[in-house]
Amino acid sequence: MMVARWAFAMSREHRLKEGDAVLLVDRKGRRYLQVLDPAKTFHSHLGPLPHAAIIGQEPGCRVQIATGHRFLVLRATLADFIQELPRRTQIIYPKDAGAILVYGDVFPGAVVVEAGLGSGALTLALLRAVGGEGKVVSYELEAKRVDSALANIRAFRLPLENLTVKVGDVYQGIEEREVDRVVLDVPEPWFVVASAAEALAPGGVFLSFVPTVLQVHQLREALHEHPEFDMAETVEVIVRPWHVEGRSVRPVHRMVAHTGFITTARKCAPGKMPRTR
């Protein structure tokens, strides 16, 4: 396997600086994600906004351009950044990424094996959750996706040096041992159940995200048949935003409803209770 290591640097400096990911919001609430570069200019129908006019400002400022229009400038949150990521594959939406971190109990200092890397959206969330003392090992089958995913991750400027990317097939096995969590975003996670059991420390969490209930069923069967996995659960996360403006209070007309199912299980000593009908 080819292994690449990347380091990220960021400070808690409040003023915006070169390389920061920012969200520009116009008067109609339209949002634009930009990574600050003093040599670049953001162009829109409202007129040009040089990045140099933003660098050095505080997040939450309002920058006026030559045409008189103003943009609200905020440092992009992880949710903002994930939703605007350039991608060739379907990303895991913030609503699911948050649930994955909680149901997977991804904690500061954890060692997490992830597959696949994709566009790097879930990797970003995992890296932030494990913190500087943790580690994320990401398996990705297609080498051509790695550079773009790492570019996305670098753009968010995480202050971590704890990402290892392995170009290889996770279905062929997981090399790591005594890891805390195995998090899968692959189409056939049941092929990873046995190797995940070997990789996880006692009590470790297995988590899989898949889009269809047929995949869930096959995965749950594989987890039940394996003697070291117990406490399997499956959830679906649906978020319904609301429009609140004066006396108009109603659900918005469009929402991101079904995106996928999150299945978790724990590595336990053999001896689970038999299923009852």
N, C-alpha and C positions, 0 to 999 in steps of 0.2 A: 504494500500500500504506500502511496505517496502521502507524506505528512507535511503540513504547513502550519507554522505558528505565527500569530500576529499579535502585536501589542497596540494598545489604545491609550491615549493620554487626554486628560481633561481636568480642569480645576473647578473650584466652586466660585470662581470669579463671576459676579453677577452681570457685569457689562458684556454685551455681545461682542464676539471677536471672530476673526477669520476662522472658517471651518465649522462654525456653529450651524446647526439646522434650525431654521426659523420658519414661523408660519406668518404669512402676510394676509391680512383680512381687509377686504375693501368695504365700502359703505353699504353694499348689499349682502354682506356676509360671505362672499365668495372667498375661498381659501386657496392659498398658493404656498407650496413648500419650496424653500430655497436653502442651499448651503452657501454660507457667506464667503465671498471671494472678492477682494477689493478691486480686481480687474474686471468684474462682471457687472452687468446691469439687468435688472428684472424689467421686462417689457410687457405691457398689457394695453388694452384699449383705452385705459385712463392716462397712459403716458409712461415714460421711463422712470425707474427708481434705481439709482446706482447703489450697489451694495455698500460702497464707501460711506453713504449717508446713514447707514444703519449701524455699521461697526463702531463700537464705542458707546452706543446708546444702551439704556437699560431695557430689559424685557418689559413689555407692557406699554412702551412708548408709542406715540403716533407721529409718523413721519409724513410731512407734506411734500408733494412733488410739484414740479414746475406748473402743472395745469391747475393747481389749487386743491386737488384731491388729496385725501390723507389715507394712509394705511396704518392699521393697528399691527404692531410687530410683537410677536411672542416667541419665546424659545419653544420649539416643537416638543410636545410630549411624545412619549413612546407610542401612544395610540395614534397620534397625528402622523408620526413618521411611518409606522407600519402600513397605515391605509394608503399612503402616497408612494410607497416603495415601487420603483420600477421592477417588473417581475415577468418571468416567462411561465411561471407556474402559479396555481392558486395559492394565495397566502392564507395563513391562519389569522382570522380577524381578531381584533383586540378583545372582543367579548369572550372568545374561546381561549385566547392566550392567557387572560387573567384567570379563567377557571382552571386551566391546565396547571398554572403555578400553585393554585390553592388545593385542588384535588390531588395533585401530585406532591403536595407538601414540599416544594422546592425551597430550601432554606439557605441562608448565608453559610458558606463553607461546604456546601454539598458538592459531591462529584456526580455529574450527570452525563450519561451517554444518550446522545440524540441521533435520530435518523429519520428523514433525510434533511439535509441542509436547505434545499430549495432556494428561496430568495433571501433567507436569513432572518425572516420576521420572528419566528419562534426562538431562534438562536439569540436574538437581541434580548428578548424577555428573560430567557434562561440565564444569560450572562449577567444581566442586572440583578436577578434574584440570588444567584450564588455568591455574588460579591467578590472582593479581592482575594479572599481565602479559598474560594471554591474553584471548580474546574468544569468545563464543558468539553466533551469529546463528541464531535459531529461526524457521522458517516454519510457520505454522499456518493451515489453510484456514478453520476455523470460528471466527469472532470470539467466539462465546459461550463457547468453552472457555478463552479467554485469562485472564480474571479469576480463575477457580478455579485454574488452573495456577499463576499468579503468586502467589496466596494460599498455595498449598502451598510454593512456593519461598521466599517471605518467612518462612514459619513455621520454616524450618530455619536462618535467620539467617546465610547465607553472607556473608563479609566482602568482597564483590565489587561492582563497579560496571560489569560487562562483559557484561551480557546485553542483546541487542536482539531484540525480538519483532516479526516482520513478519506481518501478517495478509494472506495471499495464497496463491496456488496454485503450489507448487514445480514442478509439472509444466509450468508456463509459462516456467520458466527461473529461474536463480540470478543475482542481480545482482552479487554479490561476485566479486572476482578475486584470484588469488594466495593462496587460502586453503590451509591445511595439511591439513584433513580435511573430508570430507563424510560425515555420518552420517544414515542414513535409516531411519525407522520409518513407512513408507507402504506401501499395498497393492500398488502397481504401480511399483516402483523403476526398472524398465527405461525408463520414460519420462523419467527424470532423468539417464540415463547420459551423453547428449551434453552437457547443460548442466553436469554435474559435471566433465566433462573440461575445459570452458572455464573453470570456476571454480577448479580445483585448480592449485596450483603444481607444477612438475616434481617427480616423485617422491612427490606427495601421495597420500593413502590415501582410497579410496572404500570405504564400509562400509554394508551394508544388513542389516536384521533383518526377516525375514518368517516366518510360521508354517507354510507348506506347501512341500513339495518341488516342486510344480508351479510355484510362484512362483520358487523357486530356479532351476529349469531355464530359465524364460523370461529371468530376469535374467542367468544365465551366458551364454546365447546372445547377448544384447545386448552384454555386456562383451566377448565374443570377437569380435563383428563390429566393434566400435569400434577403430580403429587405435591409439588412445593408451592403451588399458588392457591390462595384462598381469599375470601372476602372480596370477590369480584363484584363490581358495580358499574353501571352504565348510566350516563346522564346526557341530556341535550340542553344547550343554553340558548334561550330566545330572549332577545332584548327588544322592547318596543319603546321607541322615543316618543315624547309628547311635545306638542306645540302649545306654548303658553305665552299669550300675548293679549294683555288687557283682559277682556271678558271672554276671549276665545281660548278655551282650554279643551284640547282634543288630541287623540293620537295622530301622529303624522300619517300621511297617506301611504308612504313607502317605508318599509323596514327590512332589515336583514334578519330573516327568521331562521329557517333551518340552514345550517352550514355543515354540521357534522356531529358525531357522537363521541363522547369522551368515556373511555373504559379504563378502569383502574383495578389492580389486584395487588395483594401483598405476598411477599415470599415468606412462607411459614414452614415449620417442621411438618413432614408428612403425617397424615392421619385425619384429613378433613372428613366432616360428616357427609354421608351419602345424600344425594339429592332426593327430594320427595316430590311426587307429582301433585 
